[in-house]
Each structure stands twice: as C-alpha cells, then as structure tokens.
Amino acid sequence: MRSLILFLATGAYFGRLPLAPGTWGSLWGVLFHCFLSRYSLFFYLPGLIALIFLAVIVAHQAEIITGQKDDSSIVIDEIAGMAVTLAQIPPTGWAVVVGFLLFRFFDITKIFPAKTLEGILPGGYGIVADDIVAGIYANLILRLILYITAA
C-alpha cells in the first residue's frame, strides 16, 4: 500500500524529478483535463471532486510516510489544482498553455487565502487547499482572458 500511495502522491514519480517537481506534476492535471474535457459537466465535476478527495487522502498518507510536511515530491495537489484551473475550459492548446502558466503563477505566489489555508489546515487538507485556491484564481482569470480575446 505504501508503494501505491507514493506512486500516486508523486504523480507516477514525476514529483521526484530534480527540477520543478510541481511543474511536472501539473502536467498530469492537463492530461486529466484532456481526458475528461470531452464529457459534460455532469461527468467532469464528479471526476474533479473525486480527484480532490483522492489528493487529500493520498497527500496526507504520503506526508506520514515521508515524515516531511508538504514534501516537494508530493505533486498530487498540483494535479488537482491544475484540473481545477482547466475545469470547463476548452482544451485548445492556447487555453491549456495560458491556464498552465496562470496556475503555476498562483501556486508559487500563494495569494490569500492560499498561504493561510496551507498553514492552518491539517495534513492533506492543507497540502491540497492552497492548490485548489490557485486553481480557482487561475480558472477565473483564464475565463476572463478567453472572454476578452473572443470579443
């Protein structure tokens, strides 16, 4: 079970790559979106919610296994955050690239309340919450950009 938890938490061990593990992990969120984007919100939303719950559980267990608070190799939170960023966004190359860049910006800067939630929520909740906030911010800004550029 320990191996499965670490496999999932590290995004198939991409989180153990030497440079920018969160960036590598975010790519899995793009794949998640590309897979589910062909389905309606009726299917996408339950998949996204399941991913977030899985991320909380797996991140918490991985934190126990590694013995480190929010170990940088744990990237399942970035996977979930990136999936939130792209939720109900057309899977065009341009939208995905801009969404990816926006998510990485908000994930790194941890604009309020992301950093606060990360600090006050225990275990997997704290690990995942800041990425969900970053994903919401990125999704909203991406929608605005898509709206403006379509006008």
GUDREN-668442 format. One line per 3 residues: for each residue x, y, z of N, C-alpha, C, O. Coordinates in nm, 3 decimals. Layout:
X,Y,Z,X,Y,Z,X,Y,Z,X,Y,Z  ...
***
This chain:
0.082,-0.119,0.000,0.000,0.000,0.000,0.087,0.126,0.000,0.054,0.227,-0.063  0.198,0.118,0.072,0.292,0.231,0.080,0.341,0.271,-0.059,0.349,0.389,-0.091  0.374,0.172,-0.141,0.424,0.199,-0.277,0.317,0.266,-0.362,0.347,0.358,-0.438
0.193,0.221,-0.350,0.083,0.281,-0.426,0.061,0.426,-0.384,0.043,0.513,-0.469  0.064,0.453,-0.254,0.046,0.589,-0.204,0.155,0.680,-0.262,0.126,0.788,-0.312  0.280,0.636,-0.255,0.390,0.719,-0.306,0.384,0.734,-0.458,0.419,0.840,-0.510
0.341,0.631,-0.527,0.326,0.639,-0.673,0.223,0.745,-0.709,0.248,0.829,-0.795  0.108,0.742,-0.642,0.002,0.840,-0.669,0.044,0.980,-0.624,0.025,1.077,-0.697  0.099,0.989,-0.505,0.135,1.120,-0.448,0.240,1.192,-0.531,0.238,1.314,-0.542
0.331,1.116,-0.589,0.439,1.177,-0.668,0.405,1.187,-0.817,0.492,1.220,-0.898  0.282,1.159,-0.852,0.243,1.167,-0.993,0.324,1.072,-1.078,0.390,1.112,-1.174  0.319,0.944,-1.041,0.395,0.839,-1.110,0.546,0.869,-1.104,0.619,0.846,-1.199
0.588,0.922,-0.990,0.728,0.956,-0.959,0.781,1.078,-1.033,0.900,1.107,-1.025  0.696,1.150,-1.107,0.739,1.274,-1.170,0.778,1.377,-1.065,0.863,1.463,-1.090  0.717,1.369,-0.949,0.749,1.460,-0.840,0.889,1.442,-0.785,0.937,1.524,-0.707
0.954,1.336,-0.825,1.092,1.311,-0.781,1.195,1.360,-0.881,1.316,1.346,-0.860  1.148,1.418,-0.992,1.242,1.475,-1.088,1.315,1.592,-1.022,1.256,1.662,-0.939  1.441,1.614,-1.057,1.523,1.709,-0.982,1.482,1.856,-0.992,1.501,1.930,-0.895
1.428,1.900,-1.102,1.393,2.040,-1.118,1.242,2.059,-1.127,1.175,1.989,-1.203  1.189,2.152,-1.051,1.049,2.195,-1.057,0.949,2.079,-1.051,0.872,2.060,-1.146  0.948,2.002,-0.942,0.855,1.889,-0.935,0.708,1.929,-0.946,0.628,1.854,-1.003
0.671,2.046,-0.893,0.533,2.091,-0.904,0.490,2.116,-1.047,0.375,2.093,-1.084  0.583,2.165,-1.126,0.555,2.190,-1.268,0.531,2.058,-1.340,0.438,2.046,-1.419  0.617,1.959,-1.313,0.598,1.827,-1.375,0.466,1.766,-1.331,0.393,1.708,-1.411
0.434,1.779,-1.202,0.308,1.725,-1.152,0.188,1.790,-1.217,0.087,1.724,-1.243  0.198,1.920,-1.243,0.087,1.993,-1.305,0.052,1.937,-1.443,-0.063,1.945,-1.486  0.150,1.880,-1.510,0.124,1.822,-1.643,0.022,1.708,-1.635,-0.056,1.688,-1.729
0.022,1.634,-1.524,-0.078,1.528,-1.507,-0.218,1.588,-1.498,-0.315,1.527,-1.544  -0.229,1.708,-1.439,-0.359,1.775,-1.434,-0.409,1.811,-1.572,-0.529,1.806,-1.599  -0.316,1.848,-1.661,-0.352,1.876,-1.800,-0.405,1.750,-1.866,-0.505,1.754,-1.937
-0.338,1.637,-1.844,-0.385,1.510,-1.902,-0.522,1.471,-1.848,-0.608,1.424,-1.922  -0.543,1.492,-1.717,-0.673,1.465,-1.656,-0.780,1.547,-1.728,-0.886,1.495,-1.763  -0.751,1.675,-1.749,-0.846,1.763,-1.817,-0.871,1.718,-1.961,-0.986,1.712,-2.005
-0.766,1.687,-2.032,-0.782,1.644,-2.172,-0.868,1.519,-2.182,-0.946,1.503,-2.275  -0.853,1.430,-2.085,-0.933,1.307,-2.084,-1.080,1.337,-2.054,-1.168,1.288,-2.124  -1.106,1.418,-1.950,-1.245,1.442,-1.909,-1.314,1.556,-1.984,-1.437,1.567,-1.977
-1.239,1.640,-2.054,-1.300,1.757,-2.118,-1.398,1.722,-2.228,-1.479,1.806,-2.268  -1.391,1.601,-2.278,-1.486,1.563,-2.385,-1.623,1.526,-2.329,-1.716,1.499,-2.404  -1.634,1.525,-2.198,-1.760,1.492,-2.133,-1.825,1.618,-2.075,-1.758,1.719,-2.055
-1.953,1.610,-2.050,-2.026,1.724,-1.995,-1.986,1.748,-1.849,-1.917,1.666,-1.787  -2.030,1.860,-1.798,-2.006,1.894,-1.657,-2.061,1.786,-1.565,-2.010,1.765,-1.455  -2.165,1.718,-1.609,-2.227,1.610,-1.532,-2.126,1.499,-1.500,-2.135,1.435,-1.396
-2.032,1.476,-1.590,-1.928,1.375,-1.568,-1.798,1.437,-1.519,-1.728,1.378,-1.436  -1.766,1.556,-1.569,-1.641,1.621,-1.533,-1.637,1.654,-1.384,-1.539,1.626,-1.316  -1.743,1.714,-1.334,-1.745,1.760,-1.195,-1.728,1.646,-1.094,-1.647,1.661,-1.002
-1.800,1.534,-1.105,-1.773,1.424,-1.012,-1.630,1.370,-1.021,-1.572,1.332,-0.920  -1.574,1.368,-1.142,-1.436,1.325,-1.158,-1.339,1.420,-1.089,-1.243,1.377,-1.026  -1.366,1.549,-1.102,-1.282,1.650,-1.037,-1.293,1.641,-0.885,-1.192,1.648,-0.815
-1.414,1.627,-0.835,-1.434,1.615,-0.690,-1.366,1.489,-0.637,-1.304,1.492,-0.531  -1.377,1.380,-0.710,-1.311,1.255,-0.669,-1.159,1.274,-0.667,-1.092,1.226,-0.576  -1.105,1.343,-0.767,-0.961,1.369,-0.771,-0.917,1.452,-0.650,-0.814,1.423,-0.590
-0.995,1.553,-0.615,-0.960,1.638,-0.500,-0.962,1.556,-0.371,-0.870,1.566,-0.290  -1.066,1.476,-0.351,-1.072,1.392,-0.231,-0.957,1.291,-0.228,-0.895,1.270,-0.124  -0.927,1.230,-0.343,-0.814,1.138,-0.351,-0.684,1.211,-0.317,-0.600,1.157,-0.245
-0.668,1.331,-0.368,-0.547,1.410,-0.342,-0.530,1.437,-0.193,-0.420,1.425,-0.141  -0.638,1.472,-0.124,-0.632,1.499,0.020,-0.586,1.375,0.095,-0.497,1.381,0.180  -0.648,1.262,0.064,-0.617,1.137,0.134,-0.474,1.093,0.104,-0.398,1.061,0.196
-0.438,1.092,-0.023,-0.305,1.045,-0.064,-0.196,1.138,-0.013,-0.092,1.092,0.035  -0.218,1.269,-0.022,-0.117,1.365,0.027,-0.095,1.348,0.176,0.018,1.354,0.223  -0.202,1.327,0.250,-0.190,1.307,0.394,-0.109,1.181,0.425,-0.019,1.183,0.509
-0.142,1.073,0.358,-0.070,0.947,0.381,0.076,0.959,0.338,0.165,0.906,0.405  0.102,1.027,0.227,0.239,1.044,0.180,0.320,1.129,0.278,0.438,1.104,0.299  0.255,1.227,0.337,0.324,1.310,0.437,0.365,1.226,0.558,0.473,1.245,0.614
0.280,1.134,0.597,0.312,1.043,0.708,0.429,0.952,0.668,0.521,0.932,0.747  0.424,0.899,0.547,0.529,0.807,0.500,0.664,0.878,0.491,0.765,0.825,0.536  0.665,0.999,0.432,0.792,1.071,0.413,0.841,1.136,0.542,0.960,1.163,0.558
0.747,1.162,0.633,0.784,1.229,0.757,0.815,1.376,0.739,0.871,1.439,0.829  0.779,1.431,0.624,0.804,1.573,0.596,0.674,1.643,0.562,0.592,1.590,0.487  0.654,1.762,0.617,0.534,1.840,0.588,0.541,1.893,0.445,0.635,1.964,0.409
0.443,1.858,0.366,0.432,1.901,0.226,0.563,1.884,0.149,0.615,1.979,0.091  0.613,1.764,0.151,0.735,1.728,0.078,0.720,1.770,-0.068,0.613,1.750,-0.127  0.824,1.827,-0.127,0.815,1.878,-0.265,0.790,1.768,-0.368,0.744,1.796,-0.479
0.818,1.643,-0.332,0.792,1.534,-0.427,0.644,1.499,-0.434,0.601,1.431,-0.527  0.565,1.544,-0.337,0.420,1.521,-0.338,0.359,1.622,-0.435,0.358,1.742,-0.409  0.308,1.572,-0.548,0.255,1.661,-0.652,0.109,1.633,-0.685,0.054,1.693,-0.778
0.046,1.544,-0.611,-0.094,1.516,-0.640,-0.179,1.640,-0.616,-0.286,1.654,-0.676  -0.133,1.729,-0.530,-0.204,1.855,-0.507,-0.196,1.945,-0.631,-0.293,2.013,-0.663  -0.083,1.946,-0.699,-0.072,2.021,-0.824,-0.159,1.960,-0.933,-0.215,2.033,-1.016
-0.170,1.830,-0.934,-0.255,1.763,-1.032,-0.400,1.810,-1.014,-0.467,1.847,-1.110  -0.446,1.809,-0.889,-0.583,1.854,-0.860,-0.600,2.002,-0.890,-0.701,2.042,-0.948  -0.504,2.084,-0.851,-0.513,2.228,-0.876,-0.516,2.262,-1.023,-0.590,2.350,-1.065
-0.436,2.192,-1.101,-0.435,2.214,-1.246,-0.568,2.171,-1.308,-0.617,2.236,-1.401  -0.625,2.063,-1.257,-0.756,2.018,-1.307,-0.863,2.121,-1.275,-0.954,2.142,-1.355  -0.855,2.187,-1.159,-0.948,2.295,-1.124,-0.928,2.412,-1.219,-1.024,2.473,-1.266
-0.803,2.445,-1.247,-0.772,2.555,-1.339,-0.841,2.536,-1.473,-0.896,2.631,-1.529  -0.839,2.415,-1.524,-0.890,2.390,-1.659,-1.035,2.342,-1.662,-1.088,2.311,-1.769  -1.099,2.336,-1.547,-1.238,2.288,-1.541,-1.328,2.370,-1.632,-1.338,2.492,-1.619
-1.393,2.301,-1.723,-1.486,2.360,-1.819,-1.423,2.465,-1.909,-1.490,2.558,-1.954  -1.295,2.450,-1.934,-1.222,2.535,-2.029,-1.200,2.452,-2.155,-1.164,2.334,-2.145  -1.222,2.511,-2.273,-1.199,2.434,-2.396,-1.055,2.383,-2.400,-0.962,2.459,-2.370
-1.034,2.257,-2.438,-0.900,2.200,-2.437,-0.815,2.239,-2.559,-0.752,2.155,-2.622  -0.815,2.369,-2.591,-0.731,2.415,-2.702,-0.589,2.435,-2.650,-0.568,2.458,-2.530  -0.493,2.425,-2.738,-0.354,2.441,-2.698,-0.327,2.573,-2.629,-0.259,2.577,-2.526
-0.381,2.682,-2.685,-0.360,2.815,-2.629,-0.418,2.825,-2.489,-0.351,2.874,-2.397  -0.541,2.780,-2.470,-0.607,2.788,-2.339,-0.534,2.704,-2.235,-0.520,2.745,-2.120  -0.488,2.587,-2.274,-0.418,2.498,-2.181,-0.284,2.560,-2.140,-0.247,2.555,-2.022
-0.210,2.617,-2.235,-0.080,2.678,-2.202,-0.099,2.798,-2.110,-0.028,2.812,-2.010  -0.194,2.884,-2.141,-0.219,3.002,-2.057,-0.268,2.957,-1.918,-0.225,3.012,-1.817  -0.356,2.859,-1.914,-0.403,2.806,-1.786,-0.290,2.748,-1.704,-0.283,2.768,-1.583
-0.201,2.675,-1.770,-0.086,2.615,-1.703,0.002,2.724,-1.641,0.041,2.714,-1.525  0.031,2.828,-1.718,0.115,2.938,-1.668,0.047,3.013,-1.554,0.111,3.047,-1.455  -0.082,3.037,-1.568,-0.156,3.104,-1.460,-0.156,3.020,-1.333,-0.134,3.073,-1.224
-0.180,2.890,-1.347,-0.181,2.804,-1.228,-0.045,2.805,-1.160,-0.037,2.818,-1.038  0.062,2.790,-1.238,0.195,2.788,-1.177,0.223,2.921,-1.106,0.282,2.921,-0.998  0.180,3.033,-1.164,0.198,3.164,-1.101,0.126,3.169,-0.966,0.186,3.204,-0.865
-0.002,3.133,-0.966,-0.080,3.139,-0.842,-0.035,3.034,-0.740,-0.043,3.058,-0.620  0.010,2.919,-0.788,0.059,2.816,-0.697,0.188,2.861,-0.627,0.207,2.834,-0.508  0.273,2.927,-0.700,0.401,2.972,-0.643,0.382,3.093,-0.552,0.443,3.100,-0.445
0.299,3.188,-0.593,0.283,3.312,-0.515,0.193,3.294,-0.393,0.204,3.369,-0.296  0.104,3.196,-0.396,0.015,3.165,-0.283,-0.057,3.290,-0.230,-0.044,3.327,-0.113  -0.132,3.353,-0.317,-0.209,3.472,-0.283,-0.322,3.434,-0.187,-0.380,3.326,-0.198
-0.352,3.524,-0.093,-0.455,3.500,0.008,-0.584,3.448,-0.058,-0.625,3.498,-0.162  -0.645,3.348,0.002,-0.619,3.282,0.130,-0.535,3.154,0.118,-0.532,3.074,0.211  -0.468,3.134,0.004,-0.396,3.008,-0.020,-0.293,2.979,0.089,-0.294,2.871,0.147
-0.205,3.073,0.116,-0.100,3.050,0.216,-0.159,3.029,0.355,-0.110,2.947,0.432  -0.265,3.104,0.386,-0.330,3.091,0.516,-0.390,2.951,0.532,-0.370,2.886,0.635  -0.461,2.906,0.431,-0.522,2.772,0.438,-0.416,2.664,0.449,-0.433,2.568,0.524
-0.308,2.680,0.375,-0.199,2.583,0.380,-0.144,2.572,0.523,-0.107,2.464,0.568  -0.139,2.686,0.592,-0.083,2.689,0.727,-0.176,2.640,0.835,-0.130,2.582,0.934  -0.307,2.662,0.819,-0.398,2.630,0.930,-0.468,2.495,0.915,-0.511,2.437,1.015
-0.478,2.444,0.793,-0.546,2.316,0.774,-0.447,2.201,0.795,-0.332,2.209,0.752  -0.492,2.096,0.860,-0.401,1.985,0.889,-0.382,1.890,0.770,-0.469,1.877,0.684  -0.265,1.825,0.768,-0.236,1.715,0.676,-0.268,1.743,0.532,-0.232,1.847,0.478
-0.337,1.648,0.470,-0.370,1.655,0.329,-0.458,1.773,0.293,-0.451,1.824,0.181  -0.541,1.817,0.386,-0.626,1.934,0.358,-0.540,2.057,0.332,-0.565,2.130,0.236  -0.439,2.079,0.416,-0.351,2.194,0.398,-0.266,2.182,0.274,-0.241,2.282,0.206
-0.222,2.062,0.242,-0.138,2.039,0.124,-0.217,2.071,-0.003,-0.163,2.131,-0.096  -0.342,2.032,-0.006,-0.423,2.045,-0.128,-0.494,2.180,-0.136,-0.514,2.232,-0.246  -0.533,2.239,-0.024,-0.616,2.360,-0.024,-0.553,2.475,-0.101,-0.621,2.543,-0.178
-0.423,2.500,-0.081,-0.360,2.613,-0.150,-0.361,2.594,-0.301,-0.370,2.691,-0.376  -0.350,2.470,-0.346,-0.352,2.443,-0.490,-0.492,2.457,-0.548,-0.508,2.498,-0.663  -0.593,2.424,-0.469,-0.731,2.443,-0.515,-0.761,2.593,-0.527,-0.824,2.636,-0.623
-0.715,2.671,-0.430,-0.733,2.817,-0.438,-0.660,2.871,-0.561,-0.715,2.951,-0.635  -0.536,2.827,-0.581,-0.460,2.870,-0.700,-0.534,2.831,-0.828,-0.538,2.908,-0.924  -0.593,2.712,-0.829,-0.669,2.666,-0.945,-0.794,2.750,-0.970,-0.829,2.777,-1.085
-0.860,2.790,-0.862,-0.980,2.875,-0.877,-0.941,3.011,-0.934,-1.004,3.060,-1.027  -0.837,3.072,-0.876,-0.789,3.200,-0.928,-0.751,3.190,-1.075,-0.790,3.273,-1.157  -0.673,3.087,-1.108,-0.628,3.070,-1.246,-0.745,3.046,-1.340,-0.747,3.099,-1.452
-0.844,2.968,-1.296,-0.962,2.941,-1.378,-1.038,3.070,-1.407,-1.078,3.095,-1.521  -1.058,3.151,-1.305,-1.133,3.276,-1.323,-1.060,3.373,-1.417,-1.122,3.432,-1.505  -0.930,3.388,-1.398,-0.852,3.477,-1.485,-0.849,3.422,-1.628,-0.860,3.498,-1.724
-0.834,3.292,-1.641,-0.834,3.231,-1.774,-0.968,3.253,-1.844,-0.971,3.283,-1.963  -1.077,3.239,-1.772,-1.209,3.266,-1.830,-1.219,3.411,-1.878,-1.272,3.437,-1.986  -1.167,3.503,-1.798,-1.170,3.645,-1.835,-1.087,3.667,-1.962,-1.131,3.736,-2.054
-0.969,3.609,-1.968,-0.884,3.621,-2.086,-0.954,3.563,-2.210,-0.953,3.624,-2.317  -1.014,3.447,-2.194,-1.084,3.384,-2.307,-1.203,3.469,-2.352,-1.231,3.479,-2.471  -1.273,3.529,-2.257,-1.387,3.615,-2.289,-1.341,3.740,-2.366,-1.400,3.778,-2.467
-1.234,3.802,-2.315,-1.185,3.925,-2.377,-1.130,3.898,-2.516,-1.155,3.975,-2.609  -1.057,3.789,-2.532,-0.997,3.761,-2.663,-1.097,3.710,-2.764,-1.070,3.711,-2.884  -1.214,3.665,-2.719,-1.318,3.619,-2.813,-1.405,3.733,-2.860,-1.477,3.719,-2.959
-1.399,3.847,-2.789,-1.486,3.962,-2.823,-1.441,4.034,-2.947,-1.503,4.132,-2.987
***
